[in-house]
Amino acid sequence: MSLSPRAAGAARVLGTSAAAVALSLAAAHTALACNIGDFTATALCDAHDNGVIRVTDKDASGTPAKISLYIQLNMPGGERWSDTQTIEHPTAEGTSVDLHPQDWHPGVSYRVHVQAGDQVDDDITPLVVIPDVTCGASASASASAEPSTSSTPSPASSATPSATPSSSPSSAESSSPVPAASSAPSPAGGGTHLADTGASDGTTAFAGTAAALVAAGGGIVVALRRRATARGSR
């Protein structure tokens, strides 16, 4: 049984539409599928100032991913496991996880391997190389180990000389000639007073005593005279 031209045309349209839908679904599935291009790795200092390798997964399919870190050794094919973390719920906007390297020194290389379901089992390229950046305690240790090269003088060395006069005699005073001792005889008594003129305290005392004796003698004479006069009048 043959189809009419109209039915045949409709069948062709339906077939083309179905093929287009199938291609669209395949493209959408491919776009949503997890692949190694969804992952990036960067060496940096985290919020706690620790050196980490941060892996970000921008996977719209939300496939959990296991991230493993390997340090590259200085020998052909030599490497050693360092850390493993899992991104449980990745999103198209990006979900990150931090891996902790065992050796954080400039120039050290790390390989980051990704396993996401049965879709990804590959390395992030290129290798992650630690930059010339120190983080956390290693930075403090490096700073304390470096000797200070500052030329700023210390307060003790930069202080200006004190203007306070010294307690020792000046050069002018110490060089002044000392007067020679006089060879002239000193006054009597070893002092520097003038010669005694007789008006000392001892002389005054003697004079007072003499005056008292004179006065007493005069009184006695007067008394004797009165007594003699009284006898004569009898």
Disulfide bonds with the S-S distance in Angstrom:
Cys45-Cys135 1.72
